[in-house]
Amino acid sequence: MANIKSAAKRAKQAEKNRQHNIALRSRMRTAIKKVVKAVNSGDATAAAESYRQAVPVIDAMVGKKLVHRNKAARHKSRLNRAIRDLQA
């Protein structure tokens, strides 16, 4: 445990921020999994709709610097390709 008051406060803030980041990252992963599940079920319209809802969530995590922009782009690209393959 920290001996200095400011260090104790920083430790509390770091833990609070860590928990918040975990929740946000989980929200992004859930959005991605919804798209994958819709693609695996073979429902193109549900997959497209869930993709449309997942993209802003993924982009928001980039804005909060929780994931790198390239990782977000890779996720969006692969999901979109899966949906296009499903529609074809």
GICORRA-V367320 format. One record per pair of residues at least 6 apart in sequence whose C-alpha atoms are under 7 Angstrom apart, sorted by the first residue. I is the first residue (numbers start at 1). J is the second residue. D is the distance in Angstrom with one decimal. If there is no record, write none. Layout:
I:J:D, I:J:D
//
This chain:
2:8:5.1, 28:57:6.0, 28:58:5.8, 31:54:5.1, 32:54:6.4, 34:50:6.5, 35:47:5.3, 35:50:5.3, 35:51:5.6, 38:46:6.0, 38:47:4.7, 39:47:5.5, 39:82:7.0, 39:83:6.5, 42:86:6.9, 44:83:6.5, 44:86:6.2, 44:87:6.0, 47:83:6.5, 48:83:6.6, 55:76:6.9, 58:72:6.2, 61:67:6.1, 62:68:6.1, 62:69:5.7
//
